[in-house]
């Protein structure tokens, strides 16, 4: 049995993403896995709920005290905001690329002395440089996880208040996020190939362009944002009541809404099935779990 602690240099560096992905990867290898979130921060409850969605792993689905985590599996993964008080056989430190300065990272490496460092949110082709930086600061970078629009995207529930909008439609989608924010084209005819290009999207268009809105719905957006007021026809709202998409109506213009949504990117919580699936895929593709055995 191995107890593996996953912690981070700063809050929101992505330790929950890494912990969930590692648990899924270890479980896929055939091992029994327990995944626990220590009750030590504002995001602990939502992290624990997200962990409960990882298929095949044992989890309490709520934050727990370190002393209450059982050693009943081959691997016990523990996410904690701090390494203090956590007895672990291996420690993984998650560092978000470009966030903490060198002094902060070096201090964390010295205090925690992690067995491995995972650099999260690395730009394309930036992995070697990110690993070299960690090595210069005294750490062992075993992986670089690339930036991902899905993980950075805000949820539907985040977007609605940001645009001062009214939210309706499929409630199960409110805590989900789409990879792309797509602005409706000039004409519905032009929109067909355009909508097809972005299969995972939130679409924003003017409330009076019902032709654009209805054309987009044929390509299953996660969320439809109607800017500038209520829809001129009730048909869109009626479809939202019976189909799987979320609907936001706002009095803000399209430009105002886009400007309101922009700052949400990169600051959204790790929740929802879509972000979990992305985390599992990214960790499986980029983090060698054998070094933690």
N, C-alpha and C positions, 0 to 999 in steps of 0.2 A: 504494500500500500504506500502511495506517495501523496503527501499533502503539498499542493502547489498554490502559493499565494500569488495573486495578480493585483498589483497596485500601480499607482501612476505618480508622475512628477507633480502635475497639476490636476485640478478637477476638470472634467470634460476632455481629458486626453484620449479617452477611448478604452479605458480598462474594461468596461462592461462588454464592449464589442469583442475584445480579445478573449475575455473569460468565456463568453457564450460560444465563440468560435472554437476555442480549444476544447471545451467540453464536448461539443458535437463531433470534432475530429477524433478525439480519443474514444468516444463511444462508437464511431464508425469503424475504428480499428478492432472492435470486438471487446474492449475493456468495459468494466462496470465503472460508472462515473457518478459522483455526487457534486452538485454545483450549489454553492451557498453565497449569499450576499450578507456581509456583516452589517449590523444595524448601527451605522456611524455617519450618516449624512442625509441631506435633503432628498437625494435621488435614490436612496436605498430601497424604498418601497416599490418604486416603478421598476428599478433594476431587477428586484426579486420576482416581480410579476412577469417581466420579460423572460427571465431564466426559466420560469415554469413552462414556457412554450418550447423549450429545447427538447426535441423528441428523444425519449429513451434514457434521459438522465434523471437521477433522483434529486429533488429539490423541495424546499419547504414552502416555496411560493410567497414567502414573506421574509423580511430581514431577521437575522438571528444573532445571538451572542456567540462569540468565538467558542466559548466553553460548551455550547449546546450543539456544535457541529459533530455528528457521529463519524467515526472512521469505519464505515461499513461497505466501502467499495474499493476497487483497485486504485482509483484516483479520486482524490477529493480536491476540487478547485474552490478556492476561497477568494472572493473579491472583497477588498477592503481599501478604504481611503488612506490608511496608514499601515505600515508594517509592524507598528508597536503592538505587542501583546499577542501576535499571531505566530504560533509555532508551526513552521513549514519546512519541508525537505527541500523544496525548490522555490525560488522567488523570481517572478517575471515583473520587470518594471516597464510600463508603457509610457512612452514619451511622444507627444504630438510634435511633429516636425514644424519648426519655426515659431513655437509658442514660448517655451521657457528659454531664458538666456543660458549661456554656458555655465555661469556660476551656479545657477539653480540646479541644472542637470548634474554638474559635478558634485554638488553637495548631496543630492539625492543618491547618487552612485556610491558616495563615501559612506553615507549613513545606512543605506539599505543593503549595500553589497549584493545586488541581484545576481542570480546565476545567468540570467539572460535579459536582454533589452529588446523590446519590439518598438520600432519607430512607426508611428501611425500618421496617416494623412500626408504621404510623401508625393510630391509632384512626379509626373511622368519622367522616367529615366533618372530620377533623383536618388534612387536607392543606394548606389555605391557611395555617394557623397554623404548621405545621412548616416550610413554605417561607419564611415571613416571619422565623422565628427564624434560619434559615441566612443569609438576606439581611442581617439585623442584625449577624451575626457576620462578614460579609464574603464569603460564598459565593454560588454560583449554583445554587440547587436546581432541577433540571430535572424532578424527579418525586418523588412520594410513593407508596410501595408499601404497601397496607393490611395490617393484621394478618391472619394466616391460621391457622386451627386446624390445617390439614394440616401446615404447616411447623413449627408449635410442638409438635406431638404427638410423644410418644416412640415409638420402634420397639418391636416385640414383643420383640426381644432385650434392650432396655433394661428393659422391664416385668418380665420373669421374675425377675431377681435382686432387684429392688426389692420384690417381694411374697414373696420367698423361695420361689418356685415352681419347679415342674418343667415344662420346655418340651418339646413334642413337636408332631407334625403336619407340615405342608408347610414344608420348610426354606427354600424360595425366598421365603417370606413373612416370615422372621424379621427381616430388615432393612427391612421396610415399616412404615408408620404409618397409623393410621386417624384420620379427622377427629374422631370423637366417641367418648367413653367412655360407654357406656350401661349403666345398672343394670337388671337384669331386673325386670319388673313382678310384681305379686302373683299374677296368674294367666296361664296361657298364652293364654286366650281374649282377654284385654285386650292381649296382646302383639302380635297380628298387625298392627294399624294402627301401633302403637308402633314395631315393628321396621322397618316400611316407611318411617316418617318419617325414619329415619337410615340411608341406604343405605351409607354408608362408616363402619363402626363396629367397635369392640372391645366385646364384651358381657361383663359380669360378673354372675354369679348364684350362688346357693348350690349346692353340689355335689349336694344331694338334691332339687333342683328340675329333674329331668331333663325334665319336660314343657316348662319354660321354655327349657332348653338346646336341645332338639330343635326347638321352634318357631322359635327364633332361627336355627338352621342353615339353615332353608328360605329365609332372607333373606341368606345369604352374608356373615356377618361375617368380617372379617380375622382376628380372634382371639376365642376363647372362653375366659374365665377362670372356673374353677370354684372357689369359695371355700369354706373350711371343711373340706376334706379331699378324698379320692379320690371319683370318681363312684360312686354306689351300683350302677350298671349298667355293664358294659364297652362298651355300644353306642356311647357318645359317643367313647371312645378309638378304637374300631374305625373309626368314620367319619372321624376325624382322620387315620388312616393312609391313607385312600383318597380324601379330598376336599381341596379347596384352602382349608383354614383352619388356623390355628395354635391349639394347645391349651395352656393353662397351668393346672396344678392347684396350689393353695396351701392351707396349713393356716390362713392368716389369714382372719378374718371378712371379709364384704363391706365393712364400714365400714373395717376396718384396711387392706384392699387399696386402696381408693379413696384413703385418706390417704397410703399409700405411693407411689401413682402420681402424685398431684397435683404434687409438687415437680419431677417430670421434665419437665413442660410448659415449653417455652421454652428448654430446655437440651439438646435432642436434636440430634445431628449431621445435616447435610444429606446424607442417603443414601437410596437406594431410588427405584424408578421413580415412585411416587406423588408424592413430594416434588419430583422433577425435573419432572414434568408440571405440577405446580402452579406452580413457579418460572417455567417458560416461559410459562404463561398469564398470570401476574401481570405479568411484565416486558413482555410483548407488549402488554398492555392499558394499561400505565401509564408506560412509559419511551419517550420519543421518540428512536429510534436515529439519526435524521437529524442531530441536533446533534453526533454523534460522527464523522460522515463527514469 
